[in-house]
Amino acid sequence: MQTYPMAVITEPLKIGFEDQQLMALGPDEVRIRVRYAAICGSDLHLFKGKHPSAPLPSAVGHELSGEIAEVGANVSHLSVGDRVTVEPVITCGACHFCLRGQYHLCREISFHYRKGQGAFAEYFTAPGRHVFPLPQSVSLEAGALIEPLSVALHAVKKAQPRLGQSSAIFGAGAIGLLTMLLLRKMTRGLAISVDVNDFRLQKALEFGATAAMNNAKEEAIEKIFELTDGIGADITVEAVGLAQTLSQALESVRKGGLVTLIGIFENQRPEVPVNLLIQKEITLAGSQGYNWDFQDALAMLSHSTLPLDSLVSHRFSLKNLQKAFDLLRTPGNQAVKVLIEI
């Protein structure tokens, strides 16, 4: 039986490879020949052994694109050779939330890498219903970034933005940048990017941020109030996963404003200034993954352009995956999105 190597995080900060067997497809499944897979922020949490939902050892990788290599007997909307991306979620389909279309809240929700299948491999198998053809205008490289775009889109929907509103996004990683980009396009208002990495802040300005500030060198909250005439931002987003930025997102939002949380907190229980929530009547919204957002993200890309390709700062081969992860752990690195060519 044919085998192929798949990346596994064997222990904190160490990438290994395990041989996987090319198993027979189920009737509702498709097999994808992976061409590109991107490293996600949650992959970094996993790499450090600090992901709250995925103990080590673990498969790794879930942002991917590729070409259909084989389709199951019941799959009719996909054909061999189609260029595709994958929504890497696993749900039960039968719980209270799944039956109401809120599958991102499934009581048994999981992801392929938590079940032993990672995207840093030659092949990836998924249910056909979670595999989507790429528009002709979208490259395979950009196709590996539909997953983070969908995460950002879901978070923006939770914020319920309106034309003219202001926003402040804490974190200028890929998710933070995409969230800022979407908020800027949807509101046409002030969009402030906050991070500690000057390279990423410059990328935020290139993506359309109206202001960018270094959280290690500037008084971010004070400057946000200055830019919003002393009112605070209508919408703030926490896309880091730190107690400090959570507090800042709550402090810098206006009275009656909305704070959306995307960042993963590594085994932390950050204190929330509850009195601030009450006094300012802040709405605090969590944002979990995606829910029908892949379809919306692909529809957007079919009719407009987003600079997904320019998010990619580095490319590595699969055999150099350890170097790619090490780069992203280097303080002050000039990296946004690292793409692995399979």
C-alpha positions, 0 to 999 in steps of 0.5 A: 500500500502506498505511503507518504510522509506527514508532519507531526509535532512530536514534542514542543518545538520539534517537527517530525514526519510519520508515514501514512497509508493511502487508505481507500476513500469513503463514498462521500470523501475526496482525496486532495493532492496538496500543493500548498499549506500555510502555517497558522497562528494556532499551529504555532501554539501547537508547536510550543505545546501550549494549544489548549485543545490539542495535546502533543504529539499531534498532526499539524496544518489545516490551511491548504489548497491543492488538486482533486486526486480522487473522488468518492462514488457519491461526490458529484460537484467535484472532479479529478484535477479541480483546484480546491481548498478545504474547510478543515472542520469536523462536526457531528451533524446531529446535535442541537447546533448542527441541526440549526446550521450553527455547526461551528458550535457543534458539541463535538467540534474538532479539526482534522489535525486533532484527529491525526491528519495534518495538511503538511503532507502530500495528500489530504482526505476530507468530506466532499461537502467541505471541499470548495473549487477555487475561482479561476482568478485565485491562485493555488497559493492564495487558495491556502489562505481561504481558511484564515480569510474565513476566520476573519470574515466570521469575526467581522460579521460578529462585529456587525460593522456599519458604514462610517464606523471606526475600528482598532485591531490588536494584532497584525498577524494574518488574521488581524491584517485580514480582519482590519482589511475587511473592516476598512472595506466594509465601513470606509471608516478609521481602521487602526492596527496595533502590534509590536512588530514594525514589519507587520505594522508596515504591512497593515498600512499597505493593506489600507490601515489608516493608522498603525502603532507599536504597542511596545513603544506608544500609548495605544489606548491614548492614541486611539482616543486621540484619533476618535475625538476622545470617544473610543473606537466603535469596534475593537478586535483582540487577535493576539491572545494576551491578557494585555491586549484583551484589556486594551481592546476593552479600554479603547472601545467607545461606550456602547461599543463592541469587542470581538475576540479571535485570539487563542489564549494559551492555557490562560485565564485572563482577568476581565474588567467586569465593571468596565463592561457594565459602566460602558455597556460593552458588548463582548463577542467571541468568534469561533472559526467559521460557519458558512464563511468559506462560501462567502469568502469565495464569493467575494473573491469571485467578484473582487480582489483581495491582496491575499498573495501579498500576505505571503512573506516566506516560502519553504519546502516541506523538508524545511518545515522545522526551519519555517516554524523556527523562523516564526518563533524568532523575535522581531521576525519579518514574517506574516504568512509562511507558505509550505510548498508540498 
